[in-house]
Amino acid sequence: MISKELLRKVRQIQIRTSKTVNDVLAGQYHSAFRGRGMEFEEVTPYQIGDDVRLIDWNVSARFGDPYVKKFREERELTVMLVVDVSRSGLFGSVQQFKLDLAAELCAVLAFSAIRSNDKVGLILFTDTVEKYVPAKKGTKHVLRIVRELLYHTPEGRGTNIGEALTFLNCVTIRKSVCFLVSDFVDAGAYEGQLRIARRRHDLIPITITDPREMELPGVGLMELHDAETGEAMIVDTQSRFIRRGFALQAAEHARRLDEMFRKMDTDRIDIRTDQSYVEPIVRFFRRREARI
C-alpha cells in the first residue's frame, strides 16, 4: 500500500520537473538525441532553399518540374535509467540526499523522453540489480518510475556498477540511450563492462556528489560513518593534516573518473547537491546538439 505521503511527494516531483521540462528543456532533449534513421515519406515540388541533393530525378522528369524527396525521422528511442541506490546515496549536507536528487533528475529525463514519444525503462542497483522496469511510454509509466525511485528500499549496502551494466546489456537488445546515475563510489573494477556498454549503447554517466565529500569543515571531533561498509571512525577535523588528506583522496578519486571517461571519449554530466541540476543538463544537451 502506497502512503499518502509518498503520493504527495511523487506529485510534487511531477509538478517541479514538468515545469523544468516545459520551460527550460523543451526541444533540447529532442535535438540532442536523434532517432534511429530517416524514413521516406513523400515527394513534393521543389522550393527555394530545399537541398538539391534530395531532388528525385525520375519524378521530376515525369512531371517536367523539379521534385524533392521528403523524409521523416524514425524517432522512437529507448531510454534506460540505470540508478545507483546504494547506502552512500543516503547522504546530503545541503538541501537533500543524493538519492532524492537522483529521483528528481531521473524524473526530468523521463518526462523529457516521453514528450518526444520515447520509451523509458529503469534499473535500480546496489551490489546487485534490485529492480527492473521494462521500457514503456506514457505519463502513467513515468510516474511509476518516480514511485519506484522514491519507494524502493535497498537490500544491499554496496555498489556494483559492473553487474548493473552487464544486466543492462542482457535486457536491452537494441541500442538505447542509457543514463548511468551514481556517485561512483565503487571499489570494484567495472571499466571493462563500461566499455562494452559504451559500444552497445549511447551511454551517459551522471555523477552526483555532495560538497562534504570533497572537503571536511573544521568543526572539531567528528564521527564519520561509511554507509556501505558500516565502518565508523572519529577524526579531528580541526587538523589541517586530516582535512588535506581527505581532500587529496577525494581529488584523486575525481581524477581517476575523469581519466577513465576521457579514455572512452564519453560525455558525462556532473551534478552537485548544492547546485541546480538544470544548467549542467542544458549544457550537455547543447553540446550534443552542436556535434550532431
Secondary structure, 3 states (H helix, E strand, C coil): CCCHHHHHHHHHHHHHHHHHHHHCCCCHHHHHCCCCEEEEEEEEECCCCCCHHHECHHHHHHHCCCEEEEEEEECCCEEEEEEECCHHHCCCCCCCCHHHHHHHHHHHHHHHHHHCCCEEEEEEECCCEEEEEEEECCHHHHHHHHHHHHHCCCCCCCCCHHHHHHHHHHHCCCCCEEEEEECCCCCCCCHHHHHHHHHHCEEEEEEEECHHHCCCCCCCEEEEECCCCCCEEEEECCCHHHHHHHHHHHHHHHHHHHHHHHHCCCCCEEEECCCCCHHHHHHHHHHHHHHC
